Amino acid sequence: MLSAPRDGRSPAVPNVAPEAVAALASTVPLGDVDDRLLMDALVAAVDSARYWQEPDGEDVLAAGRSMQGPLARVAGSIGSSDAAAWWAGPLDRTAQWSVGFQDDRPPPSTTAGTAAEHLERWRSETVTSEVRAGRDRPSDPHAGWSGEWWSTPPRQLTRTTQGLGAEGPLGLRLVEDADDWDRASAHPVEVPDSAKVYEVDGPRAWARLCARFPLDVTASRRHDWFRTTGVAGRWVVPDWSRVAEELDAVHLTVAGYLETAGRAVAVTETTSSVLAGWDPDQTYWLTDVTLAPAPARTWTRDDDTWTEETR
């Protein structure tokens, strides 16, 4: 613990080399991995996601070569645990929930309009925004501009996550750029056996989706994505209106989120993409879905704990 100098000045911050931090991290005992510990870690990771600014000091330290060994040790411990086995699993078709928060927009499953209408409007607005950005914004990625940074389908589409029994849907806890909501409604969603679902389980899967359905968003994304990744060049996202012609939904696994989100993912030799604005285990439905006949459930939060209201 640092003690303040007698003259009242702030204590000097020690200058510790990354190698010293890595050496200490290598000696930290790795205890048992349980569900609660992993959920707390996932929430912390999602809360720290920022795609519109430079990496902070912790990000830079974690990305350094000296930390690769210690972090790989931790990742190996997590990856071999039973508690994380479901992280790489595909869409759980038996327990999907659509979550809407208090003071937020209505639950996606109740938003007016068809999926096709939302997708058509999204494409038109995205192309218009790109043309406007190409006209009004400088091509220098270092310029101090910010704007659209997400790469999700239109937010009006139904979004679901799996339920974890008494813990409730993952969509209650794992939310990027979340507000301080303390009340939510969760609607069960029926998933037909015939639904064609694309699994994003890592950077390669995201790159394949972008390569098959590319939509250029360089002008509207270059400044934010350069700022967060340090990569300059051409940027694309999936053209979700075209994706919907072949697929019913896109599911992002927890492992896929941790490995892909926030990185510059190479799509071709000249283009890249960033998975940004998604939540772990989130599924975007590119077609109209059916709410299950079961009633919606209300959840409230006290501190960091969500509890289902009893009737």
Protein Blocks (a to p, Z undefined) as FASTA:
>chain_A
ZZddfkopacddddddfklmmmmmmmpccddddfklmmmmmmmmmmmgcckbccdfklmm
mmpmklmmmmmmmmmmmmmpmklmmmmpccdfklccddddehiacdfklggcifklmmmm
mmmmmmmmmmmmmmmpcfblkbccdddfbfcdcfkbccddddehjnopfklmmcghiafd
fbdcdddddddfklccdddfbjklmmmmmmmmgccfklmmmmmmmmmnopacddddddfk
lmmmmpmbdcddfklmmmmgopacdfblmbccddehiaehiacdfbdcdddfbdcddddd
ehjaccdddZZ
